[in-house]
Amino acid sequence: GAGVSQSPSNKVTEKGKDVELRCDPISGHTALYWYRQRLGQGLEFLIYFQGNSAPDKSGLPSDRFSAERTGESVSTLTIQRTQQEDSAVYLCASSLTSGDTQYFGPGTRLTVL
Amino acid sequence: AQSVTQLGSHVSVSEGALVLLRCNYSSSVPPYLFWYVQYPNQGLQLLLKYTTGATLVKGINGFEAEFKKSETSFHLTKPSAHMSDAAEYFCAVTLRRGYGQNFVFGPGTRLSVLP
């Protein structure tokens, strides 16, 4: 079946603009995660959704970051008033439920000029 | 809360030599443990995982890892390195179902394989 997909694959934006990143998880996966990976660094947890439970937002670095998920389907990560330090690859992963293997999307490479 | 440490941000081995990538974790309850690999300019792929049962788990491409509860370790090994093994390797821990939700990834170890 189809894997996790993310769009766009690349996004170049100007400082101060808002961006929206999209993630389509594997069908039937109730858990969805967003991570940030800066160049040459590890994965930084951002936010986690599990079914209809309140999301775990503990990893969001500032109030400029927000994410939504509609039911157990698509999720969007929104970054408002982008800053140059937001430049990174944003990875989405989904799993059947919490604690199961995560399957990663190809990522969105965000460049803030 | 759980945490993961990976000793050595960069490991270099010669082709044909043993690969050993270290991972230690801390967790208040029995964890699930994972190794992911990220090849250059590619996404993360699952290499292997430990959930329950046999503590020595085998993954793709000849890699294996052993869960040692007494040492809180989950080191990744491969008997003979190939050039194609050059990549970034991430150890991750999560709590078992019903206990929590977060995956915690280690900082990663970059493996270089020298000819």
Interface residues (C-beta under 8 A of the other chain):
Chain A: A31 Y33 Y35 Q41 G42 L43 F45 Y48 Q50 D56 S58 L91 A93 T97 S98 G99 D100 T101 Q102 Y103 F104 G105 P106 G107
Chain B: Y32 F34 Y36 Q42 G43 L44 Q45 L46 K49 F90 T94 L95 R96 R97 G98 Y99 G100 Q101 N102 F103 V104 F105 G106 P107 G108
